[in-house]
């Protein structure tokens, strides 16, 4: 066997703005949270994020965009939010529109609850609209928790009425909302970045904030958003462009995230843009649009990594980076296949540098479906032809590195001599990097997952009891 050279596959550089993991509320928004008794634990379970009102107290709508779960059992809040976005911007067909605020209830998914559950969600939307003073169509809704349970309206409606007047335009209020999103999350997930955009006259620059919160550490797998998240910005971006930015970011981040192979009934990501920073409107195709899209993707990527690291029962964040693919879509498919493999996840938990399981996952890789490929920027004809198809791989060109140790090189005969004890030791940390090079082109991609542990089985064997 060939002895592997050191540092043969270094970590890929990610060209995105730097992100801080803290609450930083962008201008034009207010937030808050409360404990109203949906959760038996008594922890916070109601959150509202709303726009600031005008001088007369009327809500100022923000541009809004969304991506939702494709699950056939999509929950009542998903369906109602789509309908509301479509009502405010019919051309968006439920993907974008305008909103005065988002309400989240945690502890009941309100999924698979039939017409009664739909009526419950309508009542929640009505309560939020009354509290904010705007039309019901400009409300958006999130719910998370046990599937098949009804919302306790006798607590939710009064809770919204009491919380709305106490909303605050502070960082602490945004963090409180993030805490109230949580279910089985062990930590609160926050991310923020800042970019500079020109003012309307082009004579100066304005600092623009992009901040996100999210929850979700189980029932997480492509396709879509794989959890609940709200991203806020004080940039001025029209809804259709905001939607294009979000879809691309989701395709490259949350659609590259897998904890356990199950996509939830409630998965939703909202992006809201208030325009309060006073910067010039972002124009499609401009350098400012590219900067804005990069900021949204940077926040989404960091939140996705936080979710993977906090996966139910997880001890290790798995990052798989692929280079040398025919194109980026193939690279993302291969990386996603590796982090989604239960065998790879189990090997990582056991600190076993079993490269054979990684090779097997590479060989099984299939591209995302057509809609995701389109969102990521692939041409329509190519996306239709390649959606769901096998990724192009060649075992005679593949190279695999685990925690910095090159373990397989197809061009030199395959398996390599490596220090197994040193590799095991290198795997024993909070993050494991698996690096692949396919030797076929210049495509790159990455995906995020976590190890599969006994604690995950215990958590989910007793979830409703």
N, C-alpha and C positions, 0 to 999 in steps of 0.2 A: 504493500500500500504506500501511497504518497504521503509525506508529512506536510501538513497544512502550513502555509506561511502565515505570519502574524498580521492582524489588521487587514485581511484580504477584502472584507466587505464592511467598510465604515458606515456609520449611521448616515442616513440621507438628511440633507438640509431641507428644512421646511420654510419657505419664503412667505411668511405671514407676520403681521404685527405682533409685538410682544403683548402678552396678556397677564393681568394680575388677578389673583383669586380673592376678590373682595367685593363687597356691595358698593356700587357707585351709581346712584340714580341719575339718569340723564334728565336734562331740562324738559319741562312740559308734562311731567308725570307725578303722580302721588301714589302711595301704596299703604297697605296695612294688613294686619292679620289678627285673628282672634281664635279662642277655643270655645266652641259652641256645643260640644258634646256629640259630634258625629263619631269621633274616635273614643273607644271605651277607655283608653289610657288617660284621657283628659288633656292630651297635648293639642297645640294649635292645629286647627283643621279647616279654617276658612281664610281665604286670602282674596284681596281685591287690588288690582292695579288699574288705575284710571288716569285719564288726562286731566290737566288742570282746567278749571272753568274760566270763562271770560269775566269781565268786570260785572256783568249782570247775573253771574252765577250759572250761565248756560255752559254745558260741556263743549269743549273744542275737540272735534273728532280728529283722530290720528289715522294716517294711512296704515293699513294692516294687510299682512300676507300670512298664509298658513300652509302647512303640509300636514296631512292626516294619515292615520292607519288605513290600509286597504282591507282590513279584516272584515269579513262578511257580517260579523256580529258587532260592527262599529257601534259604540255607545251613543246614547241619546245626546250628550253634549257635543259629540263630534258631528252628528247629523244636523243639530240645530245651529251650531256655529257655521257650518257650510251654508245653510239656508240664509243666515243673517248676512254673511259676506256677499252672497249672490244678490240679496235684496238691495244692498247698498252700492254694488258695482256689478250689474248683470253680466258684463263682458268677462268678468273673472270666473264665472261658473263655480263659485264657492271657494276659489283659491285666494282671492284678494278682495279688498273693499275698504270700509271705514269703520272705526269703532270709537266708543267713548270709554270702554273699559272691559276688563277681563275678570271674571270671578272663578275661583277654584274651590271646590269642596273635596276634602280628603277623608277617606274612610269608607266611601261607597262609590263604586264605579258607575252605577246607574247604567249598566250594560245588560242586555238580555232581560229587560224588565217590561217589554211590551208597551202598549199604548199608555198604560199608567205611568211608566217611566218617562215617556215623552211629555206627558202632561206635567209631571213633576219638574222636568227641565224647563219647560215653558214658564212655570211659576217662578223658578229661580231667576230666569232672564227678566221677567216682569218686575221682580223685586229689585234687581240691580238697576233696571231702567228708571224705576220710580225714585230710587235713592240718588241716582246721578242726575236725573232731570232731563234725560234724552229719550229718543225713541227706542223701543225694544229691539229693533233691527240692528242697532249699533252696539249690542252687547255680544260678548264672546264668552264661551264657557269651557271649563275644564273640570273633570272629576276623576278620581283615582281611588282604588280600594277593591273590595271584594265584588266580583261579578255576581249579578243576580239579586243584589240588595237594593231596596228603595231608599231614596234620599229622605231624611227626616225633615219634611218641610216646616214642621212646627218649630224647629230650631234654626233652619237655614234662613227662612224669610226674615224673622226678627233679628237674626245675627247680621244679615246684610244691612238692614235698616239702622242698626246700632253702630256698625263698623264704618259705614260710608262717611259720616260727618267727621270721623276721627282720622281719616287718611292724611298722611303727611308726605311732603316732598323732601324726604331725607333718605340718606343711605341706610339708616337703621330700619326705616319702614320697609325698604326693599328687602333687606335681609330677613325681616320678620315674615314677609310673604314667602320667601324661599323656604324658611323653616316650616311654614304651614303646608307647603306642597308635599312634604316628606311622608312616606309610609314606612317601608322597611329600610330606607336609607339610613346609614349610620353617621353620615356627615352632611352638612348643608353645602349645596353646590352653587358656586358663584363665579363669574368671570367678567372682566371688563377690559376694554382697550380704548385708546383715543387716537384719532387721526385729525389732520388739518385739511379744511376745505375752504375755498375762497368765499368772500362775502358777495352779496348780489351785485356790487359794483366792480368786483374783481380787483379791488385796491388793497385789500387786507385778507388775512386768513382768520378763520374761526376754528376754535377747538370743538370737535364733535365727539361725543361719547357713544360707545356701543357697549351695552351691558346685558348679561343674560343670567337667568336662574333656571334650574331644572331639578327634576326628581326622576328616579327610576334606577333600580339596581336588579330587577328581575323581570321576566317576560320581555326580554330585550333581544331583538334580532332583526336584521333587515327583513322586510323592506319598509322604509319610511323613516319615521322619526324615533321610534322605539322608546318613547317615554313622554313626559310632559315638560315643556320648556316655554318660557317667554323671554324674548330678546327685545330690548328697548333701545331706541336711538333718538337723539334730538336733531338728526339730520333731516333735510327735506327731500323725501323720495316718494314719487307717485306709486300707487299700489301695484301696478303691473310690473314695474321695474323691481320693486321690493320683492315681489314674488319670484321673479327670475333669479335674483340673488340668493334668496332662501333655498329654492329648489336645488341650485348648484351646490350650495354649501351643504345641504342635507345629503346629497348624493355622494359627496366626498368625505363626510364625517359620520353622521348618524347612520347612514346606510352602510357604513363600514364598521359598525359596532355590534358585537354579539356577546351576550352573557350566557344564554341557555338555549337558544334555538327557537324561542317562542316570541311571536309578535303580539302585542297586546291589542285589546279591543278599544283602547282609549288614547292611543298614541297621537299626540298633537304638538306642533311647534307653532307659536305665533311670533311674528316680528312686527313691532309697532314703531312708526316714525312720527314724531311730533312736530318737527321743523323748528323747535324752540331755540336752537343754537344760533339762528339768524344767518346761516350759510346759504349760498345760492342753491337753488334746486339742483339735485344731481341729475345729469342728463345721460341717457342711454348711450353707450359706446365711448364715453369720455374717460379721461384719466381719473376723474373724480369718482366715476362709477366703478372703475376697477379698484380704487382704494377702498370704497365703501364695501364692495363685495368681499374684499380681502379681510376687512375688519369683522364682518359678519361671520365669515368662515373661521377666522381665528378664535372667536368666542365659541362658536359651535364645536370646533375641534377640541378646545380645552374642556368644555362641558362633557363631551363624549368620553374623553380620557378620564375625567373624574368619575363618570358613571361606571366605566369598565373597572377602574381601580376599586370601586366600592361595590362591585357585584356581590350578590347575596352569597355569603360564605367565603368570598375570595380572599386570598392572601397575596396574589401577584397580578399586576397589570401586565398583560401580554400586548406588546406592540410588534406587528409584523410589517416590515417594509420590503417592498419588491421593486427591483430595478431591472433594466434590460429586457422589458417586455415589448411585444410588438407595438402596443400603445398603452395609454394610461388605463383604459377600460380593462384590458387583460391583466395589468398589474394589480388593479384594485380587486379584480375577481380572485386572483391567486391569494393575495393577502387575506381577503375576507374568508376564503375557504380554510385557510390555516387557523385563524383565530376562532372559527366556528366549530372546528373538529373536537368532539368530545374526547377522542383519544389523545389529541395534542394537549387539551386542557388537563386531562388526568396526568399525563407525563410531566407537565409543568408543575403540577401540585406535588408530585413525587420527586421533583428535581432530577428527572431522568432525561439525559440528552439523547433521546430516542429519535434520531433524525428520520428514521423510516416512516414514522407517523406523519412527519411534516411532508416528506416526499409523496406519500399517499394522498394527503390533502391537496397538494399542488396538482396532482394528476386528476383529481375530481373537480377542479375549479370550473365554475360556470359563470358567465357574465350576468350582471344584473338584468332585470327585465327592461323592455323597450322604454317605458316611461322614465325610469331612472337614468338610462343612457342618454335620453333626450335632455333631461334636466342637467346632466353633467356636461352637456355641450356637443354631443355627437350629432352628426347630420341625420335627418329623419330616415332616409333610405338605409343608411348603415345601421342605425339603431333598430329598425324593423327587421333587418336581415340577421342581426347578431344577438338580439335580446334573448337571454336565457340559454344561449349556445355555449359550447365548451370553449374555454380559454385555450389559446395556442401555447403549448409548452413542448419542450424537447429535453428528455432526460439526459441526453448526451451533452447538453449545454448548461444545465441547471447547476447552480452552486448554492449551498445552504450553510449558514453560520448561525450558531446558537450561543448567545451571550458572549459574542466576540470570538468564538472558536469555530473556524471553518471545519466542517465535518463531512462535506460531500462536494465533489467536483466532477460533474459528468464528463468534462473534457479530458480528464486525466484518469478515467477508469472508474469513477464513482466514489466509493467509501475512502475516507482519509484517516490516517493515524492521527489521533488527538489525545490530549491528556484528559481522560474521562473524569478523574477526580477533580481536576481544576475546573472543568466545565460544570460539574455538579455544584461546586462551590460558587461559581460565577452566577448560577441560576438562582441562588438563595438570596434574593433581594426583593424590594417592593415592585420592581419593574424588570421584565425580561424582554430583550430585543431579539427577535428572530429576523435575520436578514437573508433575503433571497435575491439571486441574480439569474434571470432566465436566458441571458445571452442571445437575445433575438432582436433587440431594437433599443429605443431610448425611452420607452414608457416606464413611468414610476407610479407607485400607489402605496397606501398604507391602510392598516385596519387595526382595530383595538378590541381586546377581549380580556378574559381573566381565567384563572385556573378553576377547575371543577373539584369541589371539596365535599367532605362529609357534611359540613355545616350547611351547604346548599340543600342537600337532601332533607336534613332535619327541618330547616326553615320551611320548605315547601310541602313537607308531609304533614305539617301541623298548621297550615296557613289559616284555615277557618276555625280551628279549634283551640 
